[in-house]
């Protein structure tokens, strides 16, 4: 049985023809070898800032959630670290019945980087919902972190700015934050959900037929696929200002993740909220005498944790 499954997978991933097309925003785009461009590494005195965020749920129940969010920006000049900037804040979200619907209402504590009002959203909103059920309340943490990353990109003064992810709106009100960004802001996504018309991955196909050197492949508008190191196996989706690419090539030579910008590796590390930090914040909060009764609410949502520990 496993052999048959393996053969079917191999048949699918080896399928390629000149007629294959990339599906992008519900449109088909021909794969053309002439759309590859070499990225030449050049020295420059321009600054480039990398931005990423991290989060942790301190307390999460069915009707409220307390999270901790950190967003971090690290600037490089001539491939050397210079300035850095971060925002840390708590996010409290509660369920609220309003206009015959259940809404999630949030407050931000410790920073003014985002507007709490932008996080008011119906639990049935299609941008946070999965399937037919209401979105879980902790989904608002992802929403707040995304808005904070975009706001930080608007605060930073740098020749180039690179965000982890894409520049496409996902959440309600996200467009408001995207519209504030300057033309110097770009993004790089570690993964891509795009397909070709044959059901294959465009990233794998382009890596097979592309040049041996560093390259970019134009897709549409300001969207490209890029290979930032000739020895790397990875190809990423890039959106934004193509002028940043030679600078990214210089920053993508770390053996930890060859072909991926070291600046994004670093900001991911500095923004990440570790489990030990999360547990420390949780204990610090629950040990306050006035918060003892909150522990009762945790029993409504920690059944999965109990079962996991039994394993």
C-alpha positions, 0 to 999 in steps of 0.5 A, a space after each residue: 500500500 505504501 509503495 502505491 502511495 509513493 508511486 502516486 506522489 512521484 508521478 504527481 511531483 514529476 509532472 511538468 510540461 511547457 503548458 503548465 501554468 501557475 495559479 495566482 489570484 484565481 488567474 493562470 500565468 504561463 511558465 516562461 524561462 525568459 521571466 528569470 532574472 539574475 540577482 547580482 550581489 552588490 555592496 551598498 551603504 543603504 540600510 535594511 530593516 527586518 521585522 518579525 513578531 512573537 506571541 504567547 497566550 498567557 490565559 485562554 478560555 472560551 470567553 476571554 484570552 490574555 496574550 503577550 505580543 512582541 514585535 522586533 525590528 533589526 536594522 543592518 548597514 553594510 551587512 552589520 547590525 546597527 539600530 533595533 526597536 521593539 514593542 511589547 504589550 499585553 492583549 486582553 480579548 473578551 467575548 461580547 454579545 452585541 447586535 444579535 451576534 457574538 463579538 470579540 472586543 480587545 484592549 491593548 496594554 503597554 503600547 499604543 502601536 495599534 488601535 484597540 478599536 481595529 480589533 473589534 470583530 464578529 466571531 463569525 467574520 470570514 477573515 478569522 473563521 475556519 469552517 462553519 464554527 465561530 472563530 476561537 477567541 485566541 485568533 485575535 492574538 494573530 490579528 493583533 500581532 500582524 497589525 503590530 508588525 505592519 505598524 512597526 514597519 511604518 515607524 522605522 526609518 530605513 532605506 529598505 524594510 522586509 517583513 516576514 510573510 506577504 503583503 496581502 490582507 488577511 484580516 478585517 481592517 488589515 488593509 488600513 495598516 497596509 495602505 500606510 506602508 511606504 514603497 520601501 517595504 517588502 515581504 518574504 514568505 517562507 512557504 507558499 500555497 500556490 499551485 500549478 494547473 497540473 497540481 504541482 508546486 511552482 516553487 519546485 518547478 522553477 527551481 528545476 528549470 531556473 538558472 544555477 545562480 541567484 535569481 528572481 522570477 516575475 509572477 505578477 505586479 510586485 510579486 516574484 519567486 526568488 532564490 537568494 543563494 546559488 547553493 540553496 535549495 529553497 525558493 521564496 515568495 517575494 513581494 515589493 521593491 525589487 531593488 532590495 534583492 541584491 542586498 538580501 543576497 548579501 544577507 542570505 549566506 548564513 549556513 544556519 539557513 542558506 538562502 534565507 536572510 539572516 536578518 529574518 532569522 535574527 528577528 524571529 529569534 529576538 521576537 519569539 516568546 519562549 515557553 519558559 517566558 510564557 510560563 513565567 508570565 503566567 505564574 506571575 499573573 496567577 500568583 497575584 492574590 486578586 487573580 485566584 478566582 481566574 484559575 477556575 476558568 482555566 479548567 474550562 479549556 485545559 482538558 487537552 493539556 491534561 490529555 497531552 500530559 497523560 501521553 
